Amino acid sequence: MKAILALADGRVFHGKSFGVPGEITGEVVFNTSMTGYQEILTDPSYAGEIVTMTYPMIGNCGINTEDVESSKPHLAGFVVKEYNDYPSNFRSRMSLDAYLKENGIVGIQGIDTRALVRHIRDKGAQTGIISSIDTDPASLVEKARQAPSIVGRDLVKEVTCSQPYAWNEGLWELGSGYPTTAEPGRYKVVAYDFGIKRNILRNLTSLGCDVTVVPATTSAEEVLAMNPDGVFLSNGPGDPDPIRYAQENIRKILGKKPIFGICLGHQLLGLALGGKTYKLKFGHRGGNQPVLRGDGHDVEITSQNHGFAVDAASITDHAVQTHVNLNDNTVEGISHKTMSAFSVQYHPEASPGPHDARYLFDRFIAMMEKERNSD
């Protein structure tokens, strides 16, 4: 079945439908990872986005039951150059096409993804539409132009959990999968779910944390009443600016409990400190982003997925910049000058280095231990 991808600026790409036939709009972005499409599909941070994979062949690993970051795919649409419908992997349980169909995700294959990515890099990420229903390019371009922008939208409420829940699953082990523990952890952590990835929770559990995940709208008073040793601010989708309720709750928790934030959690911490955020031209999405740590020469290879960034100059009154992106010098990490609070823009739980950034979880543990000993 024929399908069309049309951008709001008038650029049109013709290809073939895969996944569920249909029509979907979203912000068209690209991810430079060579592997890990299953994690990308199920990362809630991609809500509202049509994701283009730059690696030319996608689907050869199939889909398994373990490499998922949430209960289902959250992205709006999926774009690949060449789809492989015959996976070869000992853990594969179904094809990518069948998985997309099962979860109602619209996809397009067979387009020149190199040309699309170059266009996004030159013109910037923008709203687009995939359709196997409407085959009129002019009609689709107009629909893309009329579709809502990702800027100013609260996408967190679309992906956060509805009720608090406990997490007791650790990091994956070859041959045995994910271990679970019934023993309470040494450190009680409350994790705000702005679109949290499961591997973040697994890292915390594996380091001895007793983790309770709470909805994004949970008040600071409710969190503090749980008397945690630390509070975690998760990743999540879209623009951090309209998530005002989270910013206010973070302000109330600052100075009372240690705070660690990742990705959207990092941006929300920056805003809570009185900083500003801005939209990047085409964002950072991939498993190969170089980040300089501190003032020295330590470089981490990081996994990233974000379209907004913290303005470095806006946080200098309360925080210091601890990490910087070597591609464009954007802020990749901050730490409060006097309070126990820090955050990073990238994803240490994704382990692209593979362990370049795992020390961040240890830092959170050490911070909670220090606060406990000072009481």
N, C-alpha and C positions, 0 to 999 in steps of 0.2 A: 504494500500500500504506500502510495506517495505521501510525503509529508513536507512541510515548509517551515523554516525558521525565519521569522522576520523581525528586524530590529526597529526601534522607534525612529531612528535616523534615516530609514529607508533601505538599508542593506538587507538583501534577501538571499537565503541559501535553500537549495532544493535537495532533498534526500529521501530516505525511506523511513516509514514508521517502524518502531519496535517498542516493546512495552505495550501499554494499553492504548488503543486508538482514541483520539480525542483532541482537545484544544486547551491549552494552558498558558497563562502569562506569568512573568516573573522577571527579576533582574538577571540578565545573562552575564555569567562570570566564568572564569576558567581556573582549573586546578592542574598544577604541573607535576603531581605525583605519578610515578611509574606504576605503583601498585597501591592496593588499599581502597579500591572503588567501593567495596562493601561497607567499610567504615565511613566513607564519604556519604554514601547513600543514607546511612542511618544516623548521621550526626545532626542533631536538631538545629545546630547553628546555620544549616543551609535552608531553613524554612524560608519560603518566598523567593528562592533563587533557582534559575535554570543553569545547571552546572555542565560545563564543557570540559572533557578530559583531553589534555594535550597529548598524552601517550596514544599512539595510533591504533593499537588493538586492545579492545576491552571485552571482557567476558570469558577469557580463557581459563580463569580459575573457578568459574561458577560461583555458587552461593552456598555457604555452610551455616550451621546454626550457632557458631561460636563468635565469629568476627563481626558482631553487631554492637553498636554504641547506644542503641535505644530499642524500643519495642517495634519500631517500624521505620521505613524511609520518611523523611520530612521535606526533602527538596521538591520544588515544583515540577521540574523536568530535567531530562538527562540527554546530553549530546555527545556522540562519539563519532570518530572517523570510520572505524571498521569494527563491527560487532561480531564476536565469535560465538556461535550457538552450540559449539561442541566442547564444553569444558573438560580439562584434564587435570584433576587434582584429587588426591585421596580423601580430602574432607568435603568435597563438593556434594551437595544434596539436590540441587536443581540449577537450571540455567538462569543467567541474569535476566533474560527476556521473560521467563516464567515468573520470576520474582517481581519484576516490575508490574506485570499483569496482575499478579495476586494482590499487589498493594496499590493499584490504580495510578501508577506513575507513567506519564506520557514521555516517550523518548523519540529521538531522531538519529539515524545513522547514515553514513555515506556522504556526509558533507565535508568540505575542505576545512577541517578544524584549524589548520595553520593560518589560513586566510582570516577565519573568524577571530582567532586569538590576536593576530596582528591588528585587526580592526579595533578590537576592544582596547588593546594597549595604546593605540593612536587616539581613539575617540573617547575612550572611557567606558566603564561598565554602564549599561543602560537597560531599560525595560525592553523585553522582547516577547514573542509568542511562538509556540510550536503548535501546528495544526495539521491533522490528517483529514479534517472535515471541510474546512474552507480552503480552497485552492487558488483564491484570488490574491496575489501578492499585495495589491493596493489596499484591499480590504483588511488584510492582516496587519499591514503597517499602521493603518489608522487605528485598529484595535490596540496595538502595542502603545501607540501614543496616548490613548485614552485610559490605559491601565494605570492603577495607582503606583506611585513611586515607593521604594522601600524606605525613603527618608521620611521621618516623622511618624512611622507606624510602630505600634507596640506589637511585635511578633512574639514576644516572650509569653504572653498570655495564651498563645496558640499551642505552645509546646511544653509548658510547665506541668508538673503533676497536680492532681486535684486534691490529694490528701498526703499527709506526711507518711513516710515509710522508712523502715530500718534496712540497712544494707550490710550483708555479711559475706560477700563473695570476694575472694582475693585474686591475685594475678594468675594468668593462665600458665599451666604446666604441661609440657609435652607428655602425652600418654594418659594424662588424668584430667585434663581440662581445668576448669576453675574450681579451686578448693573453697569450701565454706567452713565457717567456724561458728559454734554456738557459744563460745566463751566471750564475755564482754571485753572490749578493748581497753587499753590503759588510758587512752585519751578520748574524751567524748567530743565529737565534732558534729556541729549542725551545718549541713550543706544547703545553701539556697539553690533551688533548681530553676535556673533561667533558661535551661535547655541542656542539662548536664549530660556529659558522656560517661558511660559506665566504667571506662578504664581509669578515669579519675577516681571514682569511688573504690575501684579495686586497689589502686595504689595506696590510698589512705588506709583501707582495711589491712593490707599486707604489712603496713608499718605500725599496726597495733591500735588503730583508731576504731572506736565504736561510733558508727556513722548513722545519723538520722537525716534524711532528705526532706526538706519542707518546700511547699509551694512558694513561688516568687513573691506573692503578696503577703506572706506571713509577716506580722509586725515584729519590730525589734523587741517589744515587750514580751511577746510570746517566746521568741528565741532566747532572750536573757533569762526567762523564767525556767528554761530547760537547763540552765547552769552549765553550758558547755565549756570545755577547755579552749576551744577555738571555733571560729566561724569561717566557712569556706564559701566563696562567691564563684559560681560556675560560669562556664561559657554559655553562649546563647546567640540567637539570630538578630540581625538587623541593627537599627540605629539605637544607641544607648540613651540618647537625649530624652525621648519621651517616657523612659522608664523612671519617672520621678519618684514613685513609691519606693522603689529599691534604693535610690540615692538617699532618701530621707531615713530609711531604716539603717543604712550603713553609717550615716552620721551619728545615729543614736548608739550604735554598737562600738564605734571607734573609741579607743581608750579604755573600754571595759572588758573586751575579749580580743585575743590575737586574731587577725584577719589575713587570709590568703586568697587572692583572686586570680583567675585565669581568663584570658580573652575578654568576653563581655564583662566578666567580673572585674577585670583590670580597668576597663573603661569606666564602669560604674563607680569604682573606687576613686578614680581620677576626678570624676564629676562631683562625687560626694565631698572631695577635698577643695571644691571651689574651682576646679579646672574646667577646661573646654575640650570638646572632641570635634573632629571634622571628618568629612568623607574623603577617602582616598580615590584616586582616579580610577584604578581598576583593582585595588585591594591586593592582599597577600594570601594566596591559597596554594598550598603544596607542601611537600615534605623535605624541601632543600633550601630553606631560607637561612642565610648566615647571620648570626647575631653576636655582637661583641659584648662581653660581660665585664662590667666595671671599667676601671681606668687602665687595665693591663692589656695583655695580648691573648686572652682566652676567648676563643671563638666556638660557639655552639652551632651545630646544624640542627635546625628546628622545623617542626611541623606547624603550619599556620593556616588560619581560616578566618579572615576578617576583612571588612570593607571600610571600617572607621578606625581612627587613631586618636590618641591623646595628644593634645597640643603641649609640647615640652615647656614652653614659656609660661603656661598658665598654672603650673603646679609648683613653681619654685618656692612659694611661701611656706608650703607644708611638707613637700616631699622632694626627694632627689631622684634623678634618673639613674637607674642601675644597669640598664641594657639598651643597646641601640641596634637597629637594623642596618647592616652594612650595605644593603642595596640602595636604600633611599634615606638613611639617617633618621627614620621615624622612631618614636619611643617604643621600646619593647619590654621595659620593666621599670617600676618605681618602688620606692620604699619611704615610709613616713619618717620624718626627721626625729620625732620624739616618741611616737606610739608604736606598738607592735602590729604593724600592718604593712604588707607588701603585695605586689602583684606582677604578673608577666602577661604580655600580649599573646605569646605563642603557647603551644600545647606540649608541656613536658611529658604528659602521659602517653603521647603517641610514639615516643622513643625513636625518632628517625636517625639519631646519632650512632648507636641506638640509646645510649645512656647519658648523653651530654648534659641533660637538664634534670635528671632524677634527683639531684641534690636539693632542688627546690622543695620537694616533699619533706626531706630530712630537715630543712631549715624551718618549716612549719612545725614539725615535731619538736625541734629544739626550742622554738619560741614558746610553745605551750608548756614545755617542761620548765623553762625559766620562769614563766608567769606562775606556775603552780608552786614552785619552790619559794617564790617571793611572798606568797600569801601567808 
